[in-house]
Amino acid sequence: QVSVRTRVYGGAEAFVAELHARWLQRQPVASSSNGSTGNAPQRFLPPSREMPENAIFISYAREDLPAVQRLKAALDGAGLVTWFDLDRLEGGDDYDRKIHANIGRCSFFVPVVSANTQRRLEGYFRREWSDAVDRSRNIAEGAVFILPVCVDDTSEVEALVPEKFR
């Protein structure tokens, strides 16, 4: 049984073309002829399963995912390579080992500080923060490795973060 509004397509190409046309109609910002969207916000692209070499590692509390997606989109739009876990680790992965190794090979570590991290006195992100602080001990004094980002009005003075973040 099929609704009178149901359209049957003969091939995947026509179906995908129709979906694309509808999607383009609903987009608030039209692309220019060179493919640029001007000052439009960059689209969030999920991180790859494996962290690229020397990527920027973003550490966050799960509740901050929407803000982290905007941050990643902006950094990606600026041509920077970023990565965060986004539950991309699959069953059988040694989660701790993989995260620790990624922190050990990232170019910068960006901990996201927020009211959510303030409320959570315990969380996996805090282990990531500790791993980053441990790695920073091997980095020359004055060299930038940890770049904290606050995504709300959390006070820097009151932030529950390692001293190295300050």
Secondary structure by P-SEA (a helix, b strand, c coil): cccccbbbbccaaaaaaaaaaaaaaacccccccccccccccbbbbccccccccccbbbbbcccaaaaaaaaaaaaaaabbbbbccccccccccaaaaaaaaaaacccbbbbbbccccccccccaaaaaaaaaaaaacccccccccbbbbbcccccccccccccccc
